[in-house]
């Protein structure tokens, strides 16, 4: 007879789950993958970056971040902030324009797309007529000038992208007053750039690709000046005083043109080629900025001598006698210059240079004499060397945190003292409740420490292991300083360096003990380094110990890479983590598992050949166990030898079979059907021979690693009942790729006898899972069903002592099931089979604590599980029952699944690109996400009013635009005390006041026009 649950009980259980579990993708850490556009708003203090996948990201002061995603998967080509308002326009590769707005919601700002627009030409017009190549966001706030491939300039009005035909600038109108010999000699080609006179918003400059530049008067709708250039145009800069225009060209030159001279100029006032008379690359962008003291700044990208330095990615800065060519390791996308806050000044006064390269963002301090680099608080290039592994440590003790930060600050002495110049917005998120570290291992042998407590992933310390070994690199090489007298005067900047001196240095596993300050790292060539945090510099040799994992095997020969050679002489180590012990595995295969127990002073490590135990206090090998199966010949190839795939083997078998059929004679035509039948039979027999599992596990093919049945997948230390039920002893547990579990009983001397007595290890248990699936996790539960605490956690009063009176339990987690055993008898108690037919396999598993969001005193411990389908499950302990299930990562994203790391409190990170971590949360209480507010500055509203009024004095303006302008003026000037607050802080109040003023628009127009002119006059007199 079936039993039915009551509805109230079920809803209570669901509410309880809601208070514990909640899935959110919260923030993306790192540098955007494949950036394609840069925008900067001096007034808002916000930086915008667009990517080739259609994403747009905004950054302000640390903690202020916004993200938007276009529906179309098209590259963002240009980003333009609209003047004096929290809006921006993006131009995509598919020729569409999109309007985005920062709007307030629930006391925070959010980035939302408001509308999109694609320029439409007349029926029958060529596509080039409306293909947008240049965008100018006019200072009148509402107008966008769009230059096209056909040479035309269209004008649209935001926010509805209404096309204003009366402002249309056709290429025919431009050509009317060009000298005949110039017009007949060349076609104007597409519009390369559009810029506005900084002193007169009614004048814009249209630059055409072939070299012609036209000054266009918006009021009179005609060209007033022609600059008849004869070189391919790359960019144009209108100087701050409005009297001079600088143009850069494809031959590495830039030209000075005077605006005050005659109607047309056939030659520039001055022509400069900064890097000599030899052929140079194009200067893609140039900026000239004035200062209160001394000469102007000239900043440009490109222009390098083509033959000698054509492969360099450089931005040159020239100020008086100072000249530096900043050399980047990746292609430059764009750059922007941040100037002083006083926009009414007659000078620009540059403060900092922001350079967006393909792989990193670099900020340069222009106020200091040496122009040092400013350390970025976000957008750090995580992939400066390829990430090979990651490790998260929660709730770092304050003392250890300060010691690591102190070591990192000593490494950062070369950075500028200037505060981060992008300071827009306000971070209103609460302070992080704890200090968290994310450690990333890299291909070049470095380990980087990141502050993962909040929204910004901030670099605090860098550790390098290369100094311990002999490599091809010279530690005395200094790539950052140019040689004396070198021309161009290069200076290396940025930290992106994708090249590794030796791939064997790559870090594969990391384990940090936050209580003792000990760190263990393991690499690609079987090296294990044990380190200790030291507050002073030191110089010493690193003790080395050999661990021969094949000591009992004969006839095996390693075919992979050689081990790294240790430096015999003393090595200088800076403040921070310093290695004092090295374990070298033989064969030097990749370390696949690593764990450190700082209370017992032990480190355990595993490879594809076996596992070992090292006592780093006495610096001796305690245990070596070979798990290599005689059939595992692939384990001797090494990671740098490619193994043949199943498909390739089958293909070669078929080819051999066909060659044997046709060798020596020609096949009769009638045998074709027989050959096909034989091929099908051969394929079926081959597949049957390769079947390693029952039918329900046939859904997904095993990975190449599954052929290494002796490969160590997981290691664990535990103080538990392993021999009898009355005495608990330290133990080491190891799980293999073939479903085996090995347990060793350890005899660790007490602290007072630790120097004299040896640590001993004896085999205690061995378990073989029937389904032989790889063991990915081992957890020991105490008498209350709670996982055993971390080493030294109880000693620091951060965890309750485990229950050592009741019977302990062993949880073995394989790729296909969770199985609970009793200890010490190791009898099966219960199991949970994840899936038998859906092809899901466990890839990552971690113990996590979930705190109730409503009653913080209540928490539950469970398992966070990630499968090869990209799904995340939470499994309860000790009942091993599924609690919740979420879809997190695309199953096709194999690298994302492999890179996932869980935290102790139900959060996680995984790589969504080589340079970005996606952060997610499974906990309803622990949530790290951006909460920020962006307000329009008070002075911006007043300047906006003044600029709009000046631009709208044109007699040709339409009645509708005047009505809209006057209504805006009415809103800005009515009831100043209330209205300023509405403008700056509360959008809802602004909308209510604007609605109340929607009465008789015609009568309001006359009144507002009078009021507008009066107000402008008063402000002008006041100035």
Order of alpha helices (4+ residues) and beta strands (2+ residues): alpha-beta-beta-beta-beta-beta-beta-beta-beta-beta-beta-beta-beta-beta-alpha-alpha-beta-beta-beta-beta-beta-beta-beta-beta-beta-beta-beta-alpha-beta-beta-beta-beta-beta-beta-beta-alpha-beta-beta-beta-beta-beta-beta-beta-beta-beta-beta-beta-beta-beta-beta-beta-beta-alpha-alpha-beta-beta-beta-beta-beta-beta-beta-beta-beta-beta-beta-beta-alpha-beta-beta-beta-beta-alpha-alpha-alpha-alpha-alpha
